[in-house]
Amino acid sequence: MVQTFLDQQNEGLNPRLSSQPGERIAPGMMLFRPCGDDRAARPALLYRGLPSCAPWTRHHGLQRLAECTGRLVFWHDAPEAAAPSGLGWVARHGRDFGASPDRLAVAADGVAAIGLVHEICARSAPVAPAALLLVTPVLGPAETFRPQDAYLEELHAAALHQANQSVEACGWPLDLARDQLRHLPPTLVLTAELDGFRDSAESFARRLVAIDNDGAAVRFLGVIAHFTWLAPLLAAPVSVTAQQAMVAFLQHVSD
């Protein structure tokens, strides 16, 4: 399925999507509810993701995450790499939508992980999250990566550009001191084999292991960055497995 997706991208064939789920509740903030939501107080997940060169959004993947976890999923989709994570907004307004802020987990993919990790480690976040998901994150410099595929080359170039802009402001999370990293809650790091930022993300995960962070790291073979939310790949077994890992992790830290 991954190779078919790449072939379609290189041929300029964009996927046909059904109507987008989710509701716009504020500028830069979308909300995804589980089906049958009774509007009772629920644990929430704040997801931070910057725009990428892909011509579709994360809506379908985030709706499925809401369904599988039973959580309210807030997506902060501000365009700037250095934009605030949205934690302050959820802390102030989350209860109005049925969220339980004391059971808030946070997540980020790609370049968005840089700002979110720095905010938590600097203890500048208005709430202390209970868990952190980092999905194919950019956390340190890219390794030499020369994809033999036009779409992957475009995706990697966009991530490099966004990362350079963000790192100028705050530096690489990989370089944070051990005492700063101890401020992170239990953290799950998911990496993709065909991602130029894979090795630095896994090095970051090893640093967390060294300080006994109660999390985990998993590499998924044969897949590309953003495989967990690209709509044409959501039915791929590897994407389903990644979703199951995220769900199990969130259930573990909530127990």
C-alpha positions in Angstrom: 0.0 0.0 0.0 2.9 2.4 0.7 4.5 1.8 -2.7 1.1 2.2 -4.4 0.6 5.5 -2.6 4.0 6.8 -3.6 3.4 5.8 -7.2 0.1 7.7 -7.2 1.8 10.8 -5.7 4.6 10.7 -8.3 1.9 10.5 -11.1 0.0 13.4 -9.6 -3.0 11.4 -8.5 -4.5 12.8 -5.3 -6.9 10.6 -3.3 -10.6 11.1 -3.3 -11.8 11.7 0.3 -15.2 11.6 1.8 -16.4 14.7 3.7 -14.0 15.8 6.4 -14.8 14.9 10.0 -14.2 17.2 12.9 -15.5 20.7 13.7 -13.8 24.0 13.8 -14.2 25.4 17.4 -11.7 28.3 17.3 -9.1 29.8 15.0 -6.4 27.2 14.6 -8.3 24.5 16.7 -10.3 21.5 15.5 -12.2 19.1 17.6 -12.8 15.4 16.9 -15.3 13.4 19.1 -15.8 9.7 19.4 -19.0 8.4 17.9 -21.8 8.2 20.4 -20.2 10.9 22.5 -22.5 11.5 25.5 -20.8 14.8 26.3 -19.7 13.6 29.7 -16.3 14.7 30.9 -13.7 12.7 28.9 -9.9 12.5 28.8 -8.5 14.6 26.0 -5.6 14.5 23.6 -4.1 17.7 22.2 -2.5 16.9 18.9 0.0 19.4 17.3 0.8 19.1 13.6 2.2 21.6 11.2 1.0 21.8 7.5 3.1 19.5 5.3 3.5 19.3 1.5 0.7 16.7 1.4 -2.4 18.0 -0.2 -4.8 16.7 2.5 -5.1 17.0 6.2 -4.9 14.7 9.2 -8.7 14.8 9.8 -9.4 11.2 9.0 -6.5 9.9 11.1 -7.5 12.1 14.1 -11.1 11.0 13.9 -10.0 7.4 14.0 -7.8 8.2 17.0 -10.8 9.7 18.8 -12.8 6.6 18.0 -10.1 4.1 19.2 -9.2 6.0 22.4 -12.5 7.3 23.4 -10.8 10.7 23.9 -11.7 14.1 22.7 -9.0 15.0 20.2 -8.1 18.7 19.8 -6.0 19.5 16.8 -4.0 22.7 16.9 -3.2 23.4 13.3 -1.5 26.8 13.4 0.9 27.2 10.4 4.0 28.6 12.0 6.7 26.2 13.2 7.3 28.3 16.4 3.6 28.7 17.2 2.5 27.9 20.8 1.4 24.3 21.2 -2.3 25.1 22.1 -1.9 23.7 25.7 -3.0 27.1 27.1 -6.1 27.1 25.0 -7.2 23.6 26.0 -6.5 24.4 29.7 -8.8 27.5 29.5 -11.5 26.2 27.2 -11.4 22.4 27.2 -14.1 21.9 29.9 -16.5 23.8 27.7 -16.3 20.9 25.2 -16.4 18.1 27.8 -12.6 17.7 28.2 -11.1 16.8 31.6 -7.9 18.9 31.7 -6.4 16.8 34.5 -6.3 13.8 32.2 -4.8 15.6 29.2 -2.3 13.8 26.9 -0.4 15.7 24.2 1.0 14.6 20.8 2.9 16.0 17.9 4.2 14.7 14.6 7.1 15.9 12.4 8.5 19.4 13.0 5.7 20.3 15.5 7.5 18.0 18.0 10.3 20.6 18.4 8.2 23.3 20.0 6.1 21.0 22.0 9.0 19.2 23.7 10.7 22.5 24.4 7.6 23.9 26.0 7.1 20.9 28.3 10.8 20.7 29.3 11.0 24.4 30.0 7.9 24.0 32.3 6.3 26.9 30.5 3.1 24.8 29.7 0.0 25.9 31.7 -0.8 22.3 32.5 1.3 19.2 33.1 0.4 16.6 30.5 -0.1 13.0 31.6 1.5 11.5 28.5 3.3 12.5 25.3 3.1 10.9 21.8 5.8 11.8 19.3 4.9 10.4 15.9 7.7 10.3 13.2 9.0 13.4 15.0 11.8 15.8 14.1 13.9 16.0 17.2 17.5 16.3 15.9 19.5 16.8 12.7 18.6 14.7 9.7 20.9 11.9 8.6 22.1 11.7 5.0 18.8 10.8 3.2 18.6 10.6 -0.6 15.2 9.1 -1.4 14.9 7.6 -4.8 11.4 9.0 -5.0 10.2 12.5 -6.0 7.4 12.6 -3.4 9.7 11.5 -0.5 12.3 14.0 -1.6 9.7 16.8 -1.5 8.4 15.7 1.9 12.0 15.6 3.3 12.9 19.0 1.9 9.8 20.6 3.4 10.6 19.1 6.8 14.2 20.4 6.6 13.1 23.9 5.8 10.5 24.0 8.6 13.0 22.4 11.1 15.7 24.9 10.3 13.3 27.8 11.0 12.1 26.2 14.3 15.6 25.3 15.6 16.9 28.8 15.1 14.5 29.9 17.9 15.0 27.1 20.4 17.6 24.4 19.4 17.2 20.7 18.9 15.3 18.7 21.6 18.0 16.1 21.2 20.4 18.5 22.9 18.4 19.2 26.0 20.0 18.4 29.3 19.0 15.4 31.3 17.4 17.5 34.0 15.2 19.2 31.4 14.2 15.9 29.9 13.0 14.7 33.3 10.1 17.1 33.0 8.6 15.0 30.2 5.7 12.7 31.1 5.7 9.1 29.9 6.6 9.3 26.2 6.0 7.0 23.2 8.2 7.7 20.1 7.1 6.1 16.8 9.5 6.2 13.9 9.4 5.3 10.3 12.2 3.4 8.5 12.0 5.7 5.4 12.4 9.0 7.3 15.6 11.1 7.3 14.9 12.2 10.9 14.5 8.6 12.2 17.9 8.1 13.7 17.9 11.4 15.7 14.4 10.6 17.0 15.5 7.2 18.2 18.6 8.8 19.8 16.2 11.0 21.7 14.2 8.0 22.8 17.4 6.3 24.1 18.1 9.4 26.2 14.7 9.0 27.7 15.3 5.4 28.4 18.5 6.4 30.2 16.6 8.6 32.7 13.9 5.9 33.2 11.1 7.7 31.4 8.1 5.3 31.6 7.6 5.2 27.8 8.7 3.3 24.8 10.0 3.6 21.2 8.9 1.6 18.1 10.3 1.6 14.6 7.9 0.7 11.7 9.6 -0.9 8.7 8.9 0.0 5.1 6.9 3.1 5.8 7.4 6.9 5.4 7.0 9.8 7.7 3.3 10.7 8.5 2.2 7.1 7.6 -0.1 7.3 10.7 -2.3 10.0 9.3 -2.0 10.0 5.5 -5.5 9.1 4.5 -4.7 6.5 1.7 -2.5 4.6 4.2 -4.9 4.4 7.2 -6.1 0.9 6.2 -2.6 -0.4 5.8 -1.7 -3.1 8.5 1.3 -1.1 9.6 -0.8 2.0 10.2 -3.4 0.0 12.1 -0.7 -1.5 14.3 0.7 2.0 15.0 -2.8 3.2 16.0 -3.1 0.2 18.3 0.3 1.1 19.9 -0.9 4.6 20.5 -4.2 3.5 22.0 -2.5 0.9 24.3 -0.1 3.5 25.5 -2.8 6.1 26.3 -4.8 3.5 28.1 -1.7 2.5 30.2 -0.9 6.0 31.3 -4.6 6.7 32.1 -5.0 3.6 34.4 
